[in-house]
Amino acid sequence: MKQIVNIINQVFEIEKKLAAQGAPAIGRHVERIRAELTDMGYQYHSPLHEKWDETRTDCEASIAGTLRKKMVITDVIKPVVHRTDESGRKIIQKAIVVVE
């Protein structure tokens, strides 16, 4: 399972770079990889721009600036990874995020 999570983290990094630089032809191949991972029971999610508070259990956060009531995830280092099998859906990697 560790190898699959490492592959997912690399695919996520490729997606981030594609979003910044734009390369639609490569993006199609990344989507195919994502579909194959989903067929294997793995899904990943970037919580970028989502609301953050200390009760959130799917992220480990580094706080940039001062702690305020309304915090937002401004950068995602690693995505949330879920595995679905006969027993249900489980988080197998928490997202590593920066919050401001």
JOVENVEN-V954277 format. One record per pair of residues at least 12 apart in sequence whose C-alpha atoms are under 8 Angstrom apart, sorted by the first residue. I is the first residue (numbers start at 1). GAP is how many residues later the second one is. D is the distance in whole Angstrom. If there is no record, write none. Layout:
i | gap | d
I | GAP | D
I | GAP | D
This chain:
i | gap | d
5 | 76 | 7
5 | 88 | 8
8 | 36 | 8
9 | 69 | 6
9 | 70 | 7
11 | 19 | 7
12 | 66 | 8
12 | 67 | 7
14 | 16 | 8
15 | 12 | 7
15 | 15 | 7
41 | 42 | 5
41 | 43 | 5
41 | 44 | 7
42 | 39 | 7
42 | 40 | 6
42 | 41 | 5
42 | 42 | 6
43 | 38 | 6
43 | 39 | 5
43 | 40 | 7
44 | 35 | 6
44 | 36 | 5
44 | 37 | 4
44 | 38 | 6
45 | 34 | 5
45 | 35 | 5
45 | 36 | 7
46 | 30 | 7
46 | 32 | 8
46 | 33 | 5
46 | 34 | 6
46 | 49 | 8
47 | 26 | 7
47 | 29 | 7
47 | 32 | 7
47 | 33 | 8
47 | 48 | 8
48 | 25 | 5
48 | 26 | 6
48 | 27 | 6
48 | 28 | 6
49 | 23 | 6
49 | 24 | 5
49 | 25 | 6
49 | 26 | 8
50 | 22 | 6
50 | 23 | 6
51 | 19 | 7
51 | 20 | 6
51 | 21 | 5
51 | 22 | 6
52 | 18 | 8
52 | 19 | 5
52 | 20 | 5
52 | 21 | 6
52 | 47 | 7
53 | 17 | 8
53 | 18 | 7
57 | 37 | 8
58 | 22 | 7
58 | 33 | 7
58 | 36 | 5
58 | 37 | 6
59 | 21 | 7
59 | 35 | 5
59 | 36 | 4
59 | 37 | 6
59 | 38 | 7
60 | 34 | 7
60 | 35 | 6
60 | 36 | 5
60 | 37 | 6
61 | 35 | 6
61 | 36 | 5
61 | 37 | 6
61 | 38 | 6
62 | 35 | 6
62 | 36 | 5
62 | 37 | 6
63 | 35 | 6
63 | 36 | 5
63 | 37 | 6
64 | 34 | 7
64 | 35 | 6
64 | 36 | 5
65 | 35 | 6
66 | 34 | 8
67 | 33 | 8
71 | 28 | 6
71 | 29 | 6
72 | 27 | 6
72 | 28 | 6
73 | 24 | 6
73 | 25 | 6
73 | 26 | 4
73 | 27 | 7
74 | 23 | 8
74 | 24 | 6
74 | 25 | 6
74 | 26 | 6
75 | 22 | 6
75 | 23 | 5
75 | 24 | 7
76 | 19 | 7
76 | 20 | 6
76 | 21 | 4
76 | 22 | 6
77 | 18 | 7
77 | 19 | 5
77 | 20 | 6
77 | 21 | 8
78 | 16 | 8
78 | 17 | 5
78 | 18 | 5
78 | 19 | 7
79 | 14 | 8
79 | 15 | 7
79 | 16 | 5
79 | 17 | 7
80 | 12 | 8
80 | 13 | 6
80 | 14 | 5
80 | 15 | 4
81 | 12 | 5
81 | 13 | 7
81 | 14 | 8
